[in-house]
Amino acid sequence: MTPRIRGNDYTALQPPALGSSWTPRLRVSVVIPAYADQVKLDLTLAGLARQTYPAGLLEVIVVDNGSEPPLRLPEIRPRDTRLLVCAAPGRARARNTGLAAATGDVIHWMDSDVVPEPEEVEAHMRWHHLAPYLSVTSYLRFTTAPLPRPADVAGTDDLAKLFEPAEPHAWIEDLVQRSDGLLRSPRPFSIHIGGASSVSARLFERAGPMDPEMILGQDTEMGYRLAQAGAVFIPDPQARAYHLGPSMRMRDSASISRVSHALVTDRVPGYRWLRTHPSRQWKVPQVEVLVDAAAGSYDDVRATVDGVLAGTVTDLAVVLTGPWDELAPEQRAPLKDPRLDLVLLRAHYTPTRAGYGWSRRRPTPSRRTACASRPAGCRRRTASAGCSTCCADGNADW
């Protein structure tokens, strides 16, 4: 029976010890977006070639994001390794290319300048065998040591001999320590990093792929959507890897924060202190109110919607669910139309119309929604009838 976890309290799960006699059965796809640095990619694949997780359950997908000269697969690599090409620039697009090709039960993001310890994949996968709604993150150490040969990586049982001294991933370790291992964090999704995180493939089916519009901050935005889909976030200090060189944030923290905050603010309502404007609308609101338009009369539904929009909370959107694409207003005897109230609601809350045709804001047939938002011209994602993202148990639907 899959355990029920409240909030992010994953202590109900008891993973087996590394190296113990448990039986893996889940397949994992390690997706590596890569650009231009063949030497470091060779070391990443050498590290993956010596994993303790069964080789028959491990596939590696390298996505060349337009390198010149093109990347190649080295001799030392896992048995099931593929090389794909994504010519369109951008880490999110490269990851999505790998995600679309992956066959695993679990997707393990890994950067092409990260060298995993031999037990790294096993450390992740022992958690995923316990529940299908987990996101596990490794502990990275950042090294500036001279790069070894791939054969040296594949032939050692102790990467510390090759890569120490190294620096810890300070902000993540600080976050974990301050929040009692993320058990008390209001935003545990912040730990989702593309360098070395794994996620159940079923969560991606619900949350969707990476957002290619995000040039930075895409890991955080993806983590937020995974959280909305029910993910529980686990930092595992026994899942260890070395990052070859400092991170982008280590090199230029102020510039990284400036760009990522500008993008994340519009999409992640959890960072409320970044939303300083008192009345502007955000792409993803803090509160989404779902109203079943067929559950009451035109007057009752309008009173509900208008009451919500007139409240003191401005960071919100109201979504009216109903059979909007099935409505055909009665033209000869409109007062006898059994769906007259739905026709009135659609007319009242549809932002714009152009002649007799719907404007570009017309709800798509697959969503069957009409959106009333504050202010008009809502650009945010709408939700389908019957969906909810406000359950006290993040994984209640599993």
C-alpha positions as CSV (number, residue, x, y, z in Angstrom):
1,M,0.0,0.0,0.0
2,T,1.4,3.4,-1.0
3,P,1.8,5.5,2.2
4,R,0.0,8.8,2.6
5,I,2.3,11.8,3.4
6,R,1.0,15.0,4.9
7,G,2.8,18.1,3.7
8,N,6.4,17.2,3.0
9,D,6.9,14.8,5.9
10,Y,8.6,11.9,4.2
11,T,9.7,10.3,7.4
12,A,6.9,7.8,7.0
13,L,9.1,6.2,4.3
14,Q,11.9,3.9,5.3
15,P,14.3,3.3,2.4
16,P,16.6,0.3,2.4
17,A,20.3,0.9,3.3
18,L,22.6,1.4,0.4
19,G,24.2,-2.0,-0.6
20,S,21.6,-4.0,1.3
21,S,19.8,-6.9,-0.3
22,W,16.7,-5.2,-1.8
23,T,15.3,-6.0,-5.2
24,P,15.1,-3.1,-7.7
25,R,12.4,-3.3,-10.3
26,L,11.9,0.3,-11.6
27,R,13.6,1.5,-14.7
28,V,15.4,4.9,-14.5
29,S,16.2,7.3,-17.4
30,V,19.1,9.6,-16.8
31,V,18.6,12.7,-19.0
32,I,21.7,14.8,-19.7
33,P,21.4,18.0,-21.6
34,A,24.8,18.9,-23.0
35,Y,26.5,21.6,-24.9
36,A,30.0,21.8,-26.2
37,D,32.2,20.3,-23.4
38,Q,33.0,16.8,-24.5
39,V,35.7,16.4,-21.8
40,K,33.3,16.9,-18.9
41,L,30.6,14.8,-20.6
42,D,33.0,11.9,-20.8
43,L,33.6,12.1,-17.1
44,T,29.8,12.2,-16.4
45,L,29.3,9.1,-18.4
46,A,32.3,7.4,-16.8
47,G,30.7,8.0,-13.5
48,L,27.4,6.6,-14.6
49,A,29.1,3.5,-16.1
50,R,30.1,2.3,-12.6
51,Q,26.7,2.7,-10.8
52,T,25.6,0.0,-8.3
53,Y,22.0,0.2,-9.6
54,P,21.4,-2.7,-12.1
55,A,22.6,-1.8,-15.6
56,G,19.5,-3.5,-17.1
57,L,17.3,-0.9,-15.4
58,L,19.3,2.1,-16.3
59,E,19.2,4.1,-19.6
60,V,21.1,7.3,-20.3
61,I,19.9,9.8,-22.8
62,V,22.4,12.5,-23.8
63,V,20.8,15.5,-25.6
64,D,23.3,17.5,-27.7
65,N,21.9,21.1,-27.7
66,G,23.5,22.2,-30.9
67,S,27.2,21.7,-30.1
68,E,29.9,22.5,-32.8
69,P,31.6,20.2,-33.3
70,P,28.8,17.7,-32.4
71,L,29.2,15.7,-29.3
72,R,29.9,12.0,-29.4
73,L,29.4,9.0,-27.1
74,P,32.8,8.0,-25.5
75,E,34.0,4.4,-25.1
76,I,33.4,4.4,-21.3
77,R,29.6,4.8,-20.8
78,P,26.6,2.8,-19.5
79,R,25.5,0.0,-21.8
80,D,22.1,1.6,-22.7
81,T,23.2,5.1,-23.7
82,R,21.7,7.1,-26.5
83,L,22.7,10.4,-28.1
84,L,19.9,12.7,-29.4
85,V,20.1,16.2,-30.9
86,C,18.0,19.2,-30.0
87,A,19.2,22.0,-32.3
88,A,16.9,24.6,-30.7
89,P,18.9,26.3,-28.0
90,G,17.9,26.2,-24.4
91,R,18.3,23.8,-21.5
92,A,14.6,23.3,-21.1
93,R,14.1,22.3,-24.7
94,A,17.0,19.9,-24.5
95,R,15.6,18.3,-21.3
96,N,12.1,18.1,-22.9
97,T,13.7,16.2,-25.9
98,G,15.2,13.7,-23.5
99,L,12.0,13.5,-21.4
100,A,10.0,12.7,-24.6
101,A,12.3,9.9,-25.5
102,A,12.7,8.4,-21.9
103,T,11.2,5.0,-21.1
104,G,11.9,4.9,-17.4
105,D,9.6,4.9,-14.5
106,V,11.8,7.6,-13.0
107,I,13.4,10.6,-14.8
108,H,16.8,11.5,-13.3
109,W,18.0,15.0,-14.5
110,M,21.8,15.2,-14.5
111,D,24.0,18.0,-15.9
112,S,26.8,17.2,-18.3
113,D,29.4,18.5,-15.8
114,V,28.3,16.4,-12.8
115,V,30.1,13.2,-11.9
116,P,28.1,10.9,-9.6
117,E,29.4,8.6,-6.9
118,P,28.9,4.9,-7.6
119,E,25.8,4.7,-5.3
120,E,24.2,7.9,-6.5
121,V,21.5,6.4,-8.7
122,E,20.8,3.6,-6.2
123,A,20.4,6.2,-3.5
124,H,17.7,7.9,-5.5
125,M,15.9,4.8,-6.7
126,R,15.5,3.2,-3.3
127,W,13.1,6.1,-2.4
128,H,11.2,5.8,-5.7
129,H,10.3,2.2,-4.9
130,L,8.4,3.3,-1.9
131,A,6.0,5.8,-3.5
132,P,5.2,7.1,-7.0
133,Y,5.1,10.8,-6.1
134,L,8.7,11.6,-5.0
135,S,11.4,14.0,-6.1
136,V,14.8,13.2,-4.8
137,T,17.8,15.6,-4.9
138,S,21.5,14.8,-4.5
139,Y,24.1,16.6,-2.5
140,L,26.6,18.2,-4.8
141,R,30.2,19.3,-4.1
142,F,31.8,21.8,-6.4
143,T,35.4,21.0,-7.3
144,T,38.1,23.0,-9.1
145,A,40.6,20.0,-9.1
146,P,42.4,19.2,-12.3
147,L,40.1,17.0,-14.4
148,P,41.1,13.3,-14.3
149,R,40.8,10.8,-17.2
150,P,37.5,8.9,-17.7
151,A,39.4,5.7,-16.9
152,D,40.4,7.1,-13.5
153,V,36.8,7.9,-12.7
154,A,35.6,4.4,-13.8
155,G,38.4,2.7,-11.9
156,T,38.1,4.3,-8.4
157,D,35.8,3.5,-5.5
158,D,36.4,6.9,-4.0
159,L,35.8,10.0,-6.1
160,A,37.1,12.2,-3.2
161,K,40.6,11.1,-4.1
162,L,40.1,12.8,-7.5
163,F,38.0,15.8,-6.7
164,E,38.7,17.0,-3.2
165,P,39.0,19.6,-1.8
166,A,35.6,20.8,-2.9
167,E,32.9,23.2,-1.7
168,P,29.4,22.1,-0.6
169,H,26.2,23.3,-2.3
170,A,25.9,25.9,0.5
171,W,22.4,27.3,-0.1
172,I,20.8,23.9,-0.5
173,E,22.4,22.5,2.6
174,D,21.5,25.7,4.5
175,L,17.9,25.3,3.4
176,V,17.7,21.7,4.4
177,Q,19.3,22.5,7.8
178,R,17.0,25.4,8.5
179,S,13.8,23.5,7.6
180,D,14.6,20.2,9.5
181,G,15.3,18.3,6.3
182,L,12.6,20.2,4.4
183,L,10.0,18.8,6.8
184,R,9.1,22.4,7.9
185,S,9.8,24.3,4.6
186,P,6.8,26.2,3.1
187,R,8.5,25.9,-0.3
188,P,10.2,22.5,-0.4
189,F,10.0,22.6,-4.2
190,S,12.9,25.1,-4.2
191,I,15.3,22.1,-3.8
192,H,14.4,20.8,-7.3
193,I,17.6,21.3,-9.3
194,G,18.3,20.1,-12.7
195,G,21.9,19.2,-12.0
196,A,21.0,16.0,-10.0
197,S,17.3,15.5,-9.2
198,S,15.1,12.6,-9.9
199,V,11.3,12.6,-10.3
200,S,8.6,9.9,-10.9
201,A,7.6,9.9,-14.5
202,R,4.0,9.9,-13.4
203,L,4.5,13.3,-11.9
204,F,5.6,14.7,-15.2
205,E,2.5,13.3,-16.8
206,R,0.5,15.5,-14.4
207,A,2.8,18.6,-14.2
208,G,3.9,18.8,-17.9
209,P,7.4,19.3,-19.3
210,M,9.9,22.1,-18.7
211,D,8.9,25.6,-19.7
212,P,11.1,26.7,-22.6
213,E,10.2,30.3,-22.0
214,M,12.2,30.2,-18.8
215,I,15.8,31.1,-19.7
216,L,16.8,30.8,-16.0
217,G,14.9,29.7,-13.0
218,Q,13.3,26.8,-14.9
219,D,14.2,24.2,-12.2
220,T,12.3,26.2,-9.5
221,E,9.3,26.7,-11.8
222,M,9.3,23.0,-12.7
223,G,9.6,22.2,-9.0
224,Y,6.5,24.3,-8.2
225,R,4.4,22.5,-10.8
226,L,5.6,19.2,-9.5
227,A,4.5,20.3,-6.0
228,Q,1.1,21.2,-7.4
229,A,0.9,17.7,-8.9
230,G,1.5,16.2,-5.5
231,A,5.3,15.8,-5.3
232,V,7.1,15.2,-2.0
233,F,10.7,16.5,-2.1
234,I,13.5,14.6,-0.4
235,P,17.1,15.7,0.0
236,D,19.3,12.6,0.3
237,P,22.8,13.3,1.7
238,Q,23.8,9.7,0.7
239,A,23.1,10.6,-3.0
240,R,26.4,12.4,-3.8
241,A,28.0,13.8,-6.9
242,Y,30.8,16.3,-7.9
243,H,30.1,19.3,-10.0
244,L,33.1,20.1,-12.2
245,G,33.7,23.8,-11.5
246,P,31.6,26.4,-9.8
247,S,27.9,26.8,-10.5
248,M,26.5,29.8,-12.5
249,R,25.2,31.2,-9.2
250,M,28.6,30.9,-7.6
251,R,30.2,32.8,-10.5
252,D,27.6,35.7,-10.6
253,S,24.9,35.4,-7.9
254,A,23.5,38.9,-8.3
255,S,22.9,38.6,-12.0
256,I,21.4,35.2,-11.7
257,S,19.0,36.3,-9.1
258,R,18.0,39.4,-11.1
259,V,17.0,37.3,-14.1
260,S,15.5,34.3,-12.4
261,H,13.5,36.4,-10.0
262,A,12.0,38.4,-12.9
263,L,10.8,35.1,-14.5
264,V,9.9,33.1,-11.5
265,T,7.8,35.8,-9.9
266,D,5.2,35.6,-12.6
267,R,4.9,31.8,-12.4
268,V,5.5,30.8,-8.8
269,P,3.1,32.4,-6.3
270,G,5.0,30.8,-3.4
271,Y,7.6,33.6,-3.5
272,R,5.1,36.2,-2.4
273,W,7.7,38.7,-1.3
274,L,8.7,39.2,-4.9
275,R,5.2,40.2,-5.9
276,T,5.5,43.8,-4.7
277,H,3.0,45.5,-7.1
278,P,-0.3,45.8,-5.2
279,S,-2.7,45.3,-8.1
280,R,-1.0,43.8,-11.1
281,Q,-2.0,40.4,-12.4
282,W,0.4,37.4,-12.4
283,K,0.5,34.6,-14.9
284,V,-0.1,32.1,-12.1
285,P,-2.2,33.5,-9.2
286,Q,-1.8,32.9,-5.6
287,V,-5.5,31.7,-5.4
288,E,-7.6,30.0,-8.0
289,V,-11.3,29.7,-7.3
290,L,-13.2,27.1,-9.2
291,V,-17.0,27.7,-9.6
292,D,-19.3,25.1,-11.2
293,A,-21.5,27.2,-13.4
294,A,-24.1,24.5,-13.7
295,A,-24.6,24.2,-10.0
296,G,-26.8,27.3,-9.5
297,S,-28.8,29.9,-11.3
298,Y,-27.3,32.8,-13.2
299,D,-27.9,35.1,-10.3
300,D,-26.4,32.8,-7.7
301,V,-23.3,32.0,-9.7
302,R,-22.8,35.7,-10.6
303,A,-23.1,36.6,-6.9
304,T,-20.4,34.1,-6.0
305,V,-18.0,35.2,-8.7
306,D,-18.5,38.9,-8.3
307,G,-18.2,38.5,-4.5
308,V,-14.8,36.8,-4.9
309,L,-13.6,39.4,-7.3
310,A,-14.7,42.2,-5.1
311,G,-12.7,40.8,-2.1
312,T,-9.5,42.1,-0.6
313,V,-7.4,39.4,-2.2
314,T,-6.3,40.6,-5.6
315,D,-3.8,37.9,-6.6
316,L,-6.5,35.5,-7.8
317,A,-8.4,34.1,-10.7
318,V,-11.9,32.7,-10.9
319,V,-12.5,29.8,-13.3
320,L,-16.1,28.9,-14.3
321,T,-16.4,25.3,-15.3
322,G,-19.2,24.2,-17.6
323,P,-20.1,22.8,-21.0
324,W,-19.1,26.0,-22.8
325,D,-18.3,24.5,-26.2
326,E,-21.6,22.6,-26.3
327,L,-23.8,25.7,-25.9
328,A,-26.0,26.7,-28.8
329,P,-28.2,29.6,-27.8
330,E,-31.9,29.4,-28.7
331,Q,-32.5,32.1,-31.3
332,R,-36.3,31.8,-31.8
333,A,-37.5,31.5,-28.2
334,P,-34.5,32.4,-26.0
335,L,-36.6,32.6,-22.8
336,K,-37.4,28.9,-23.2
337,D,-33.8,27.8,-23.6
338,P,-33.1,25.2,-20.8
339,R,-29.5,26.4,-20.7
340,L,-30.3,30.1,-20.7
341,D,-28.5,30.7,-17.4
342,L,-25.3,29.2,-18.8
343,V,-25.6,31.3,-22.0
344,L,-25.9,34.4,-19.8
345,L,-22.9,33.5,-17.7
346,R,-20.8,32.8,-20.8
347,A,-21.8,36.2,-22.3
348,H,-21.2,38.0,-19.0
349,Y,-17.7,36.6,-18.3
350,T,-16.2,36.1,-21.7
351,P,-13.6,38.9,-21.9
352,T,-14.1,39.9,-25.6
353,R,-15.9,38.9,-28.7
354,A,-15.3,39.9,-32.3
355,G,-18.5,40.0,-34.5
356,Y,-20.2,36.6,-34.4
357,G,-17.0,34.7,-33.8
358,W,-15.0,34.1,-30.6
359,S,-11.9,36.1,-30.1
360,R,-8.5,34.5,-29.5
361,R,-9.3,34.3,-25.8
362,R,-12.0,31.6,-26.5
363,P,-11.5,28.6,-24.1
364,T,-10.2,25.6,-25.9
365,P,-12.5,22.6,-26.3
366,S,-10.3,20.4,-24.2
367,R,-10.6,22.7,-21.2
368,R,-14.3,23.7,-21.4
369,T,-13.8,26.7,-19.2
370,A,-14.7,30.3,-19.0
371,C,-12.5,32.5,-17.1
372,A,-13.4,35.5,-15.0
373,S,-10.3,37.2,-13.6
374,R,-9.1,40.3,-11.9
375,P,-8.4,42.4,-13.9
376,A,-9.7,41.4,-17.4
377,G,-7.5,39.8,-19.9
378,C,-6.3,36.9,-17.8
379,R,-3.2,35.3,-19.3
380,R,-2.8,32.5,-16.7
381,R,-3.3,28.8,-17.2
382,T,-6.9,27.7,-16.6
383,A,-8.0,24.5,-15.0
384,S,-10.4,21.7,-16.1
385,A,-13.7,21.0,-14.5
386,G,-13.3,19.0,-11.3
387,C,-9.6,19.7,-10.8
388,S,-8.2,21.0,-7.5
389,T,-4.8,22.1,-6.3
390,C,-5.6,23.0,-2.7
391,C,-5.7,19.5,-1.1
392,A,-4.1,19.4,2.4
393,D,-2.4,16.1,1.4
394,G,-0.2,17.0,-1.6
395,N,-0.3,13.3,-2.8
396,A,-4.0,12.7,-1.9
397,D,-4.9,11.6,-5.5
398,W,-2.3,8.8,-5.7
